[in-house]
Amino acid sequence: VSIGNICRSPIAEAVFRKLVTDEKLDSKWMTDSAAVSDWNVGRFPDARALSCLRNHGIETAHKARQITKEDFQTFDYILCMDESNLRDLKRKSNQVKDCKAKIELLGSYDPQKQLIIEDPYYGSEKDFETVYEQCVRCCKAFLEKPH
């Protein structure tokens, strides 16, 4: 989960989906991404995010959506990108009864200990590549842990 759901979280979603598909685990995982805000609802990911994914052989048809009360009740994990997302999500989850989702920073799984995945929106192609690399490391480590 990220602020607008057009850069970081769609990259993480696409990376995780490819990992579980490659490992033949797609029947065990339901993967999605969402935004904390409603700014970009219905929009496709940023062109630079799509281009970065394509360079790594990954396609996505994701459209931005805002996180819902049901997400907190349905998903086992809600992984987010930075401290402000974490704060917002924890606040939202407190208003949901039967919240079963464990809310964590995706970066908490990074073997290289990069806790925060910075928003590349105002950056360059290189910043999108950095997000991609962080997502790959974190998603692999997350998938390898016992659930």
Residue frames relative to the residue before (quaternion, step in Angstrom):
aa qw qx qy qz dx dy dz
V 1.0000 0.0000 0.0000 0.0000 0.00 0.00 0.00
S 0.0080 0.7827 -0.6220 0.0229 3.55 -1.04 0.84
I 0.7506 -0.4020 0.2533 0.4592 3.58 -1.27 0.04
G 0.8602 0.1537 -0.0409 0.4845 3.59 0.62 -1.12
N 0.3724 -0.7705 0.4525 0.2506 3.60 1.31 -0.15
I 0.5966 0.5562 -0.4012 0.4168 3.62 0.97 0.75
C 0.7484 0.3474 -0.2216 0.5197 3.64 1.21 -0.18
R 0.8292 0.2754 -0.1464 0.4638 3.56 0.11 -1.31
S 0.7390 0.4449 -0.2750 0.4247 3.59 0.61 -1.05
P 0.6383 0.4911 -0.3697 0.4633 3.67 0.94 -0.57
I 0.5995 0.5326 -0.3658 0.4723 3.61 1.12 -0.59
A 0.6651 0.4990 -0.3039 0.4652 3.59 0.88 -0.94
E 0.6402 0.5308 -0.3223 0.4522 3.58 0.96 -0.88
A 0.6902 0.4840 -0.2801 0.4592 3.59 0.85 -1.00
V 0.6374 0.5216 -0.3184 0.4693 3.58 1.02 -0.82
F 0.6809 0.4859 -0.2966 0.4607 3.59 0.85 -0.96
R 0.6394 0.5293 -0.3276 0.4514 3.57 0.98 -0.86
K 0.6550 0.5027 -0.3157 0.4676 3.60 0.97 -0.84
L 0.6364 0.5339 -0.3259 0.4514 3.59 0.98 -0.83
V 0.7055 0.4486 -0.2875 0.4673 3.60 0.80 -0.95
T 0.6154 0.5320 -0.3459 0.4675 3.60 1.11 -0.63
D 0.6599 0.5093 -0.3022 0.4623 3.59 0.92 -0.95
E 0.7174 0.4243 -0.2416 0.4969 3.59 1.05 -0.76
K 0.4198 -0.7231 0.4417 0.3251 3.60 1.35 0.06
L 0.4748 0.6670 -0.4316 0.3787 3.57 1.08 0.82
D 0.3717 0.7812 -0.4564 0.2080 3.59 1.27 0.07
S 0.6174 0.5374 -0.3696 0.4397 3.62 1.13 -0.42
K 0.6761 0.5042 -0.2854 0.4553 3.59 1.25 -0.41
W 0.7644 0.3441 -0.1658 0.5195 3.59 1.20 -0.46
M 0.1527 -0.7180 0.6694 0.1140 3.54 -1.09 0.82
T 0.0743 -0.8326 0.5483 -0.0253 3.55 -0.52 1.20
D 0.1537 0.7660 -0.6132 0.1167 3.57 -0.94 0.90
S 0.1792 -0.7538 0.6080 0.1732 3.56 -1.27 0.11
A 0.0724 -0.7963 0.6005 -0.0043 3.52 -1.20 0.60
A 0.4442 -0.6739 0.5304 0.2594 3.50 -1.38 0.23
V 0.4909 -0.6010 0.5322 0.3385 3.51 -1.28 0.43
S 0.7557 0.3413 -0.1845 0.5277 3.61 1.00 -0.85
D 0.4532 -0.6761 0.4987 0.2978 3.58 -1.27 0.09
W 0.2773 0.8248 -0.4664 0.1591 3.60 1.26 0.25
N 0.8421 0.2413 -0.0679 0.4776 3.56 0.72 -1.10
V 0.2269 0.8189 -0.5106 0.1313 3.59 1.25 0.25
G 0.8051 0.2645 -0.2149 0.4854 3.58 -0.90 1.00
R 0.6084 0.5697 -0.3598 0.4194 3.58 1.22 -0.26
F 0.4912 -0.6119 0.5279 0.3249 3.54 -1.23 0.56
P 0.6411 -0.5077 0.3802 0.4321 3.60 -1.18 0.30
D 0.6792 -0.4660 0.3931 0.4087 3.53 -1.33 0.47
A 0.5804 -0.6175 0.4086 0.3388 3.59 -0.98 0.89
R 0.6462 0.5200 -0.3252 0.4542 3.59 1.06 -0.74
A 0.6119 0.5282 -0.3467 0.4758 3.60 1.12 -0.63
L 0.6565 0.5112 -0.3020 0.4653 3.58 0.95 -0.92
S 0.6591 0.5123 -0.2988 0.4625 3.55 0.97 -0.91
C 0.6323 0.5275 -0.3209 0.4679 3.59 0.99 -0.84
L 0.6640 0.4947 -0.3021 0.4724 3.60 0.89 -0.92
R 0.6495 0.5320 -0.3127 0.4443 3.57 0.94 -0.96
N 0.6198 0.5520 -0.3325 0.4479 3.58 1.04 -0.80
H 0.7250 0.3754 -0.2207 0.5336 3.57 1.21 -0.50
G 0.5836 -0.6373 0.3494 0.3623 3.57 1.24 0.43
I 0.5733 0.5782 -0.3822 0.4371 3.59 1.17 0.54
E 0.1587 -0.7673 0.6163 0.0789 3.57 -0.95 0.96
T 0.0198 -0.7817 0.6214 0.0501 3.59 -1.21 0.43
A 0.2311 -0.7594 0.5920 0.1393 3.56 -1.10 0.73
H 0.3081 0.8026 -0.4715 0.1965 3.58 1.28 0.28
K 0.1077 -0.7395 0.6579 0.0937 3.55 -1.21 0.66
A 0.5759 -0.6297 0.3996 0.3349 3.56 -0.97 0.89
R 0.0450 0.7664 -0.6400 0.0324 3.53 -1.10 0.78
Q 0.4555 -0.6624 0.5155 0.2966 3.54 -1.24 0.39
I 0.5624 -0.6048 0.4418 0.3503 3.57 -1.08 0.72
T 0.2230 -0.7880 0.5644 0.1043 3.59 -1.03 0.80
K 0.6783 -0.4555 0.3871 0.4274 3.53 -1.37 0.24
E 0.6390 0.5499 -0.3174 0.4342 3.59 1.00 -0.88
D 0.5837 0.5823 -0.3801 0.4193 3.60 1.06 -0.67
F 0.6671 0.5049 -0.3010 0.4577 3.59 0.97 -0.87
Q 0.7017 0.4573 -0.2549 0.4833 3.58 1.17 -0.61
T 0.7066 0.4837 -0.2406 0.4570 3.59 1.21 -0.58
F 0.7593 0.3983 -0.2113 0.4692 3.55 0.78 -1.05
D 0.4602 -0.6704 0.5111 0.2784 3.57 -1.12 0.72
Y 0.7946 0.1324 -0.0475 0.5906 3.55 1.10 -0.76
I 0.0547 -0.7221 0.6860 0.0702 3.53 -1.18 0.70
L 0.0929 -0.8153 0.5715 -0.0057 3.53 -0.43 1.30
C 0.0794 -0.8306 0.5511 0.0092 3.57 -0.72 1.02
M 0.6269 -0.6438 0.3566 0.2558 3.49 -1.35 0.44
D 0.8254 0.0159 0.0205 0.5639 3.60 1.01 -0.67
E 0.7497 -0.4382 0.2780 0.4108 3.54 -1.36 0.21
S 0.6697 0.4918 -0.3298 0.4483 3.60 0.91 -0.79
N 0.6003 0.5306 -0.3536 0.4827 3.62 1.09 -0.64
L 0.6464 0.5350 -0.3135 0.4447 3.55 0.94 -0.96
R 0.6519 0.5183 -0.2971 0.4670 3.58 0.95 -0.96
D 0.6816 0.4968 -0.2859 0.4548 3.58 0.84 -1.04
L 0.6786 0.4998 -0.2911 0.4528 3.58 0.93 -0.92
K 0.6447 0.5059 -0.3284 0.4697 3.58 0.98 -0.80
R 0.6288 0.5260 -0.3304 0.4677 3.58 1.04 -0.79
K 0.6658 0.4944 -0.3012 0.4707 3.59 0.90 -0.92
S 0.6650 0.5267 -0.3131 0.4270 3.59 0.93 -0.90
N 0.6034 0.5713 -0.3523 0.4307 3.58 1.16 -0.58
Q 0.6786 0.4711 -0.2866 0.4852 3.58 1.23 -0.42
V 0.6377 0.5111 -0.3190 0.4799 3.59 1.31 0.01
K 0.2397 -0.7479 0.5843 0.2046 3.56 -0.70 0.92
D 0.7859 0.2341 -0.2418 0.5188 3.57 -1.14 0.73
C 0.2361 0.7496 -0.5781 0.2195 3.61 0.94 0.79
K 0.0812 -0.8197 0.5651 0.0459 3.60 -0.63 1.08
A 0.5331 0.6599 -0.3962 0.3513 3.57 1.25 -0.30
K 0.3106 -0.6885 0.6243 0.1993 3.51 -1.12 0.82
I 0.1831 -0.8110 0.5499 0.0798 3.61 -0.55 1.14
E 0.1084 0.8072 -0.5622 0.1438 3.55 -0.57 1.21
L 0.5142 -0.5698 0.5219 0.3723 3.53 -1.34 0.20
L 0.4922 -0.6416 0.4982 0.3128 3.59 -0.89 0.91
G 0.6461 0.5599 -0.2998 0.4234 3.57 1.06 -0.85
S 0.5393 0.6168 -0.4173 0.3931 3.61 1.19 -0.29
Y 0.6614 0.4865 -0.3037 0.4834 3.60 1.28 -0.25
D 0.4876 0.7038 -0.4202 0.3006 3.59 1.26 -0.19
P 0.3984 -0.7178 0.5136 0.2496 3.61 -0.67 1.06
Q 0.6828 0.4568 -0.2905 0.4906 3.62 1.20 -0.46
K 0.4573 -0.7522 0.3896 0.2706 3.58 1.36 0.29
Q 0.3775 0.6662 -0.5399 0.3496 3.60 1.06 0.75
L 0.2443 -0.8406 0.4653 0.1314 3.55 0.08 1.30
I 0.7743 0.3179 -0.1550 0.5248 3.58 0.96 -0.91
I 0.2085 -0.7309 0.6348 0.1390 3.55 -1.02 0.86
E 0.2940 -0.8140 0.4817 0.1376 3.55 -0.19 1.36
D 0.5290 -0.6237 0.4802 0.3172 3.54 -1.14 0.73
P 0.2562 -0.8064 0.5132 0.1436 3.64 -0.59 1.09
Y 0.3373 0.8054 -0.4581 0.1664 3.60 1.30 -0.14
Y 0.7710 0.3197 -0.1857 0.5185 3.61 0.88 -0.90
G 0.5751 0.6104 -0.3633 0.4058 3.57 1.29 0.17
S 0.6305 -0.5255 0.4232 0.3836 3.52 -1.29 -0.52
E 0.7378 -0.3583 0.3147 0.4776 3.56 -1.36 -0.09
K 0.6189 0.5686 -0.3328 0.4277 3.57 1.05 -0.84
D 0.6436 0.5225 -0.3217 0.4575 3.60 1.04 -0.76
F 0.6228 0.5185 -0.3342 0.4812 3.59 1.09 -0.67
E 0.6266 0.5326 -0.3222 0.4689 3.56 1.07 -0.80
T 0.6256 0.5313 -0.3271 0.4683 3.60 1.02 -0.81
V 0.6351 0.5177 -0.3200 0.4757 3.60 0.96 -0.89
Y 0.6401 0.5340 -0.3192 0.4508 3.57 0.93 -0.94
E 0.6831 0.4949 -0.2882 0.4533 3.58 0.83 -1.02
Q 0.6378 0.5147 -0.3242 0.4725 3.58 1.00 -0.83
C 0.6545 0.5239 -0.3077 0.4500 3.58 0.94 -0.92
V 0.6367 0.5213 -0.3304 0.4622 3.59 0.97 -0.84
R 0.6746 0.4946 -0.3026 0.4568 3.61 0.82 -0.97
C 0.7049 0.4805 -0.2657 0.4490 3.57 0.83 -1.04
C 0.6689 0.5027 -0.3054 0.4545 3.58 0.90 -0.91
K 0.6241 0.5273 -0.3392 0.4663 3.60 1.02 -0.78
A 0.6826 0.4866 -0.2848 0.4649 3.57 0.85 -1.02
F 0.6348 0.5257 -0.3299 0.4602 3.59 0.99 -0.80
L 0.6798 0.5049 -0.2812 0.4515 3.56 0.92 -0.96
E 0.6709 0.5144 -0.2942 0.4457 3.58 1.09 -0.72
K 0.6091 0.5584 -0.3828 0.4130 3.60 1.12 -0.45
P 0.5432 -0.6142 0.4358 0.3711 3.62 -1.06 0.54
H 0.1588 -0.7951 0.5797 0.0806 3.61 -0.91 0.88
